[in-house]
Every structure is written in C-alpha cells, then in structure tokens.
C-alpha cells in the first residue's frame, strides 16, 4: 500500500495539539503481572515523539476480551500504565474509557505527562464501532493517531469511527514500519521466497497458501496442520490432530504446487507422545506416526530440512508454530526455525502470534528483518484484504 496515501506524523505541527493515540497494549498477563512487554516497547517511539513535539496525548488501548463486571479487575490497564511510568511517563489513568474527565484534564498535561483511558473494551460501544462513543473522544482531541497495527483488522470505535471524525488523522511509526515490511512480502518478495507456516488448522491458513502459491519457491508446512497434508499422501498420522474435512483442499493445493513445479516440504520426522499431557517423548525415524501416538512438534531431521531451505532463501515469511509451542520442550522446533531465520541472509518477516513469541524466546529477534505485532492483522494484510484501521487513515481528496 502506497504510504503517499497517508499523512505522515513528521509532517504535523504537534505543539499544543490534543492527540488521541490508539495503541495496541494488549500484552499477555498473569495475576496482574505483564509476561511480555514487546507491544509496550514497540509503542514507545511514537508516544515519545508526540510528547517531545509538545503534543498533549490521550493514550487508548484494549486489553483482552472482558465480558463480565468481574473481568474489569482482571483486564484493567493499571499494570500497563505502571509499565509506561517505568518507561519515564507520568500517567493519569482514567477509571473508564467513557470518562468525561479528560475534557478538563487535557488542559494541564504536556511533556511526558499523559492521560490514559481505561480498557476500551469496558465500553460496549467500542466493539460496536459506536459513532456516539467516538464523538465523545473526538470532543476533547484535535488529531487522531493510530499505531495499533494488531487491532487494525477490527472495525471498532477507536480504530474506525473516530478516525472518520478527524480531518487530521495519521499512522504512527509502528504501523508505517509494519506496512513497509509486509508490502515487501505481499508485492515483491526477494526470490527465492519461502513461506513457513504452521499452527493447528489447515482452514486457518489455506487462503494464505493459495494466495502465495504463484509467488513462492517453496512452502514449508509444520504444526498440526501438516498432519492433514501428510494423511493425503497415505502417511499414517496416529492419533494426531486431523481435519478430515480439509483433506480434499490440502490435496488440491499439493497438486497445484506440483503442477507449477514449486516445492512443498512436509515433516519427515516427528516428536511424539502417548498422551497429550506427557513430557516424556519419542522421535519417529520417518514421517509415519505409530497408531495411538500424538505428534507434538517437528523432529530434528525436519528442522534441518526446513533450515536448509531457509538458508537458501531470498525472503521468508513465517506464521504459525511448528508444534505445541506453549509447552516445553515441544517449542524446540519453533525455536529452531527462529534460529534458522536469524542466521539467514534473507529478508525475514515473522507474522505475529506464537511465531513472534518463538522469535523473541530464541534471543535472536534483533537479527530478523521484521517481527510483526499483529497476528490476524498481518495475515489479512498480506492476503490483500482491506484493514478497516488502515482504510480509515487514508487522506480524502475533495472531488
């Protein structure tokens, strides 16, 4: 997407301007403690820039999916506000995203003193894309800045409705960086282009596979989705997860790729367990999985096979873990892929979610070209789908 269609943050006179800054601070938490502050750190450059330029900033974000009144304590942004305080900001956290307090409070902020709205999803109108809620926020702000790439595929009030109310609206540095990296993969990936995909369901990824079928040199398939592909080739998958209703789709894709003389590499060995809760495991000597056994990760031969393909790549896009990533030691296949990408000379993009977590856990994230902060958003964008949050930022030229 041509960034010329958008206002640039650097082109705005921000001194004294009241800015509604939509961030994606939806960080993983447990017992009120932040487990990973990657999204917070990714948001800091835009927030610091606005403050340094003299803007008066109102920060807004969602956290989790609160459904009940009891959820409001669990999903409060208070720990996130503390993380921003630890990063050098003075934060006035509102008790509600619908609070009227910012109308007056915004007159007295500036520098590193910012207002933060409580979790946007505490307001029913947020997920309903409420014009009324957007108008409330618009009343006390002059400029809209969206830097919440991970939420751009949602037509919510803080993403879509408020942007349409503002004549001055633009993206932050994070979204600009995301679009630049993802556009490279979407439009003109350096060849040979390798698509590394995993996760649990063929149904979640088949559109991605089909969309890139004519651009890729090779597709590497791991994770539970691989077992459906293996089954179509007559390979035993034991008691592993299988989407029987997607076997025809998988077979059709393999046939298409074979006809186009493009490679599809599937696992040639597996890490297997007898029961899903087991930590004791075996490694299969080949692609077949014994009856009654469950595959939970790609095996060492597959890791080497995939790593070799990545080493020869001009560009790599990775989305989806290679195994049951959330349970050690079944994260090792995913970590191995992160290591292979970090060691490659290719243009490497990790498409968010568990893949991004694996890249971070590998300790080699700084050696990747780009790690996306958006799971669903990055997938939809590279497929060519319209993201409401990006469309809403486009400059309207009067007819």
N, C-alpha and C positions, 0 to 999 in steps of 0.2 A: 504494500500500500504506500503510495507516494506521500511522504511526510509534508510535501508542499501544500497538501490539502488542509493542513492544521496550523493554528497559531503556535509559535514557539514561546516557551517560558522566558527565554532570554530576550525576547523582543518586547516584553511588557514592562511598563513603568510600574513598579510594585510599591513604591514608597507610600505608606499610609493606606494602601488598599486593603480591604477586608476580603480575605480569601477563604472559601470553603474548599478544603483539601481532603479529597476522598482517598484514603489509603487502604491497603489490604494488610491489616494487622491481625489476621485470623491465624494466630500461632497455636501450635499444639500445647496443651496444658494438662497438668495432673495435680490435683489437690492444691489448686491455686498457684502452682509454680510453672513458669514457662519452660518447656522442654527444649525448644529450638527457636532462637530469635532471628533466624535468617530473614524473615519477612520484615521484621522491625529494622534490621540493619540495611536492607535494600531500600527502605523508605527514607532513610536519613538524608541522603544527598538533596532530594527535592525539598524536604522540610527545612533543612539548614539554609539552602539557597533562598527560600522565601523569607525566612527570618533575617538573614544577612542583608537582604534588599529592602528591609523596612516594612514588610507586609505584616498585617495583623491576621493571624492564622487560626482558623477553626478546623481541627482535625476530626475526621469522621471515619469509622470503620465498623464492620460487623465482626462477630466472634461466635463461631459455632452455629447451631440451629436451635435456639431456645424455643420451647413450646409451652412451658408452664410457668407459673409465678415462681415456683421453686427453682427453676432454671436460671432465674435472674441473678442469683448469687453466684452460681457456678460459672455463668458466662459474662460476668461483669468485666469491663475493660480496666479495672483497677490495677491488676498486675502489669498490664501493658503501659498504663500511664506511669507506673513506677519505673518501668524499663526506659521510658523516654526521659524521666527525671534523672536516671542514672547516666543517660547519654548527654546530659547538660541542659535540659529544658526545664522551665518552670511550668507545670501543667495544672490548669484548673479543670478538673473533671466534673462534668455536669451529672446530675442524678438521673437524667433521662435524655434520650435523643430528641424529645419534643419540648425540652425546656425552653422557656422564654428568657431565661437569664442572660444568654449571650447578647441579646439586644443592647443591654447596658454594659455588660462586662467587656465587650469587644472594644469599647471606647478607651479602656485603660490598659490594653495589652500592647505588646510590641517587643522587639528584640527576641530573646529566647523564651518569653512568656507567651504561652499559647492556651487556647481553650480546646478541650477535648469533649466531644459528645459521648454519652454512654452508648453502649452497644446499639447500633442502628436497628437491629432486628428485634429490639424490645418494642419498637413502634410497628404496629400491624400494617401501617401504610407503606413501609419500606419495601417489602417483598411484593406488594400490590402495585408498585410504581405510582404511588399516590401523588397527584398534582398538588393536593392540599398540603401534604407534608413537605413537598419540595418548595412550595411557596413560602412556608414558614422559615425554612433555611435561607431561602433567597432573600428574604426581607432584611436580614442583617449581614449579608455579604455582597460584595461587588463582583468578584471574579470566581469562576469555578475551575479548579484544577483536579484532574483525575490522574492518580498514579497507582490505582488498584487494578493492575492487569489481571490478577487472579479472579476478579469479580466482573470483568468486562463482558462476559457471556451472559450476564443476568440483566434483564430489563427491570431494574429496581429503581426506587425513587432517587437514591443517592448517586446512581450511575447514569440514568437516562432522563428522568423527569426534570431534575434540577438543571442539568446541562442545557436543556432546551429553553430554560427560562433566562439564561445568561447570554448576553451578546459577546462577552469576553469569556471564552472557555478554552482550555488547552490541556494537553497531557503533560505529566511530569517526566523527569529524566528516565525513570524506570520503564515506563510504557514505551517511550521512544527507543530505548535500548532493546526492549523485547521485540518490537516490530521490525527493527533493523535486522536482528539475528534471525527471526522467524521468516522474514521475507526472503532472506538468502536461501533458506531451505525450501520455501514454498515455490519460489520463482526460478531460481537458477543455482541449484546446489552444485558446488565443485565436484567433478567426477573423478573417480568412481564414487557414487553416492550409495551409502549403506544405511538401510533402515533397520534398527534394532528394536524389536517390540516384544513385549511380554504382558504379564497381567493374567487375570483369571478367565476372561471371556473373549472368544472369537467375535461375538456380537458387538463388543465394545470397540474393537479395532479393525473390523473388516473394511469399514469405509476408508480408514486411513490407508490400509493396504491397497485397496482398489485405486484410490486417488494417486498414489505414488507408483503404481505398477509400471507406468511408462517412463518414469524418471530414474528409478533405482537401478544400480548394477546388481545389488544383492539385498535380500531380506533375510534377517536372522531372527528366528522365532523361538522364544523361550517361554517360561512361565506355564501356567496351567492351560493356556490356550493352545500350546504346542501339542498337547495330547490328542486334541481333536484332529489336528493335521496328521499326526502320526497314525492315528486309527484309520484314516482314509487310505493309507498305504499298506494296510494289513499288519501293522506293527501292534503288538499287544501292549495295552496301557494299564493292565492290572486293575486296581480299584481307584485309580487316579481320576480326578475330575474330568468329565467329558460332556461336551454339548452335542449330543447325538443329532439334534435338530439342525445343527450347523455344519454337519459333515459334508453335505452337498455343496454348500457355499465354499468351504475350505478346499474341497476337491476341485471345484471350478477355478478357484484362484491359482492353485498349483498348476493346473493345466494351462491357464492363460500365461503364467510366467514361463513355463516350459516352452510354449509356442513362441514366445518373444525372446527366447534364449537368455533369460535373466535368472540368476541363481536364487533359490530359496534353500537356506540351511536350517535344518531341524536338529534337535538334540540327538546325539549319538550315544550318550550315556546319561544316567540319572542318579541323583541321591534319593534313596527310597526308605520309607519307614513302614512298619507293620500297622501301627496305629498313629493317627494324626498327632496325638499328644506326645508321642515318643521323641526323645532326644537321641536315642541310640539309632544309628542308621547304617545302611549298606550302600555300596556303589555298584550299579549294574555294569557288566562288562561291555554291553552293547545297548542298542536302542530299545529292546524289548523289556517290558516291566513284568515281573512274575505275577501270577494271579494272587489276589489278596494283598498286594503291596501298593503303597501310595507314593508317587513321585512328589518331592517337595522342593527340588532345586535341580539345576543342570549339573552334570558331573564334570570332572576335571578334563576329560577329552573334549567335551563340548565347549568348555571355557577356552581351551587352547584353539579349537577350530574357529570360534567366533572372534577371538582376539587376533588371530592371524588375518582374518578378513578385515577387521577394523584397522589393522596396521597398514593395509594396502589402500585404504580409503582416501578420497579427497574431501569428503564430508560425511558426517554421521549424525543421524537424529535418533535419539533413544527415548522411548516411552514405554514404561511398564516393567516391573521387576522380573527377574529370572526364576524366582522361587517364592517360598513363603517368607518374604523378606523380613517381616516383623518378628520372626523367631530365629534366634541364633541356634545353631550355626548355619541355618538354611538361607542366610543372607550372603553367603560367600560367593555364589555365582554372580549376584548383582554387583558385589564389591569388585569382583574380577573384571566385570565389564567396565566399571568406572575406571579401574586402573588401566585397562587397555585403551580407553578413550583418552585418558590423561597422557599416556605415553605416545599417542599417535600424533603425527604432524597434520592431521586432518582438521577441518573446521568442524568443531564438535558442539552439538546442542543437546541439552537434556531437557525433556519436556515436562518437568514438574513432577509433583506427587512423590511416590515411593522411589522413582528413579532419581529424583533430585536428592532425596534423603540418602540414597546409596552413594551418590557422588560426594555429598558432604561427609558422610561417615568414612569414606575412603581416605579422607585427608588430602585429596588431590583436586578439590573443586577449583582451586585457583589456576589449575592447568587446563581447564575446559574453556572453550571459546565463550559459551554462554549456558547458564543454568536458569531455566525459566521458573518464575514464581507462580505460574498458572498451569494447573493440570488440565482441567476441562477447557479453559480458555485457549491455551496454546494448541491443544488438539483441534479445536474447532477452527482456529485461525489458519493453521497450516492446511486444513482441508478446503480453505477458500470460503468458509462460512462467514456471514456478517455478524460481527460482535456489536450488540447494542451500545456498549460503552464507548467503542471506538467511533461508530457512526455518529453518535450524539456530539462528538467533539469537532466534527467537520465544519469548516467555515462555510457559511451560507452566503453565496454571492447574489445580491439583489438582481432580479430579472429586469 
